[in-house]
Amino acid sequence: MKLEILISVLSLVVTPLAHLSGTAPAQAGLVLMVVPPWADPAAVADAGRARLIGPTRAPFGTLVSVDETAQFARLQQAGAWFLVDADAARWICGA
């Protein structure tokens, strides 16, 4: 019984994350940057030459503004797990 509950809970968490990780931004603009909880989002954004928008205390996702698509690679090299177009990620917040 516990195993079934664990599998159900994990599928509810993993499925949206898998969908988001496959939704790479196509153009510059507002982007949801997902970083590990031990990374500093401001430092990752700075290293990727992106402007931090907020929230500054979110456990994983932070909105950043990028001016060119070349910054996507810089952000990932700086420690971002993945990047998602902000419009595609809007459903997480219910907006």
C-alpha positions as CSV (number, residue, x, y, z in Angstrom):
1,M,0.0,0.0,0.0
2,K,2.8,2.4,0.9
3,L,4.6,1.7,-2.4
4,E,1.4,2.6,-4.4
5,I,1.1,5.9,-2.6
6,L,4.7,6.7,-3.1
7,I,4.5,5.9,-6.9
8,S,1.3,8.1,-7.2
9,V,2.9,11.0,-5.4
10,L,6.1,10.8,-7.4
11,S,4.1,10.6,-10.7
12,L,2.3,13.8,-9.7
13,V,5.7,15.6,-9.2
14,V,7.8,14.1,-11.9
15,T,5.3,14.4,-14.8
16,P,5.0,18.2,-14.7
17,L,8.8,18.5,-14.2
18,A,9.4,16.3,-17.2
19,H,7.0,18.3,-19.3
20,L,8.7,21.5,-18.3
21,S,12.2,20.2,-18.9
22,G,11.2,19.4,-22.4
23,T,9.8,22.9,-23.0
24,A,12.9,24.9,-23.9
25,P,12.4,28.6,-24.7
26,A,12.4,29.4,-28.4
27,Q,13.2,33.1,-28.0
28,A,14.7,35.6,-25.6
29,G,12.5,37.3,-23.0
30,L,11.1,36.2,-19.7
31,V,12.2,32.7,-18.7
32,L,11.6,30.5,-15.7
33,M,15.1,29.3,-14.6
34,V,15.1,26.1,-12.4
35,V,18.1,25.7,-10.3
36,P,19.0,23.2,-7.5
37,P,18.0,24.3,-4.0
38,W,21.7,24.6,-3.0
39,A,22.5,27.0,-5.8
40,D,22.2,30.8,-5.6
41,P,19.8,31.9,-8.3
42,A,21.2,35.4,-8.4
43,A,24.7,34.0,-8.9
44,V,23.5,31.7,-11.7
45,A,21.6,34.6,-13.4
46,D,24.7,36.9,-13.1
47,A,27.0,34.2,-14.6
48,G,24.6,33.8,-17.4
49,R,24.3,37.5,-17.9
50,A,20.6,37.5,-17.3
51,R,18.6,39.9,-15.1
52,L,17.0,38.4,-12.1
53,I,13.3,39.2,-11.9
54,G,12.1,37.1,-8.9
55,P,11.0,35.6,-6.7
56,T,14.3,35.7,-4.9
57,R,13.4,33.1,-2.3
58,A,11.8,30.3,-4.3
59,P,13.1,26.8,-3.7
60,F,13.6,26.0,-7.4
61,G,12.2,28.4,-10.0
62,T,13.2,32.0,-10.5
63,L,12.1,34.3,-13.3
64,V,15.0,35.9,-15.3
65,S,15.0,38.2,-18.3
66,V,17.4,37.3,-21.2
67,D,18.2,39.5,-24.1
68,E,19.5,36.8,-26.5
69,T,19.2,33.1,-26.9
70,A,22.9,32.6,-26.4
71,Q,22.3,33.3,-22.8
72,F,20.4,30.0,-22.4
73,A,23.6,28.0,-22.8
74,R,25.4,30.3,-20.3
75,L,22.7,29.9,-17.7
76,Q,22.8,26.1,-18.0
77,Q,26.6,26.1,-17.8
78,A,26.3,28.3,-14.7
79,G,24.1,25.7,-13.0
80,A,20.5,26.0,-14.2
81,W,18.9,22.6,-14.4
82,F,16.6,23.7,-17.2
83,L,14.9,26.8,-18.6
84,V,11.3,27.2,-19.6
85,D,9.5,29.9,-21.4
86,A,7.5,31.9,-18.8
87,D,4.3,31.7,-20.8
88,A,4.6,27.9,-21.0
89,A,5.2,27.7,-17.2
90,R,2.3,30.0,-16.3
91,W,0.0,27.1,-15.6
92,I,2.0,26.1,-12.5
93,C,1.0,29.3,-10.7
94,G,-2.6,29.1,-11.9
95,A,-2.3,32.3,-14.0
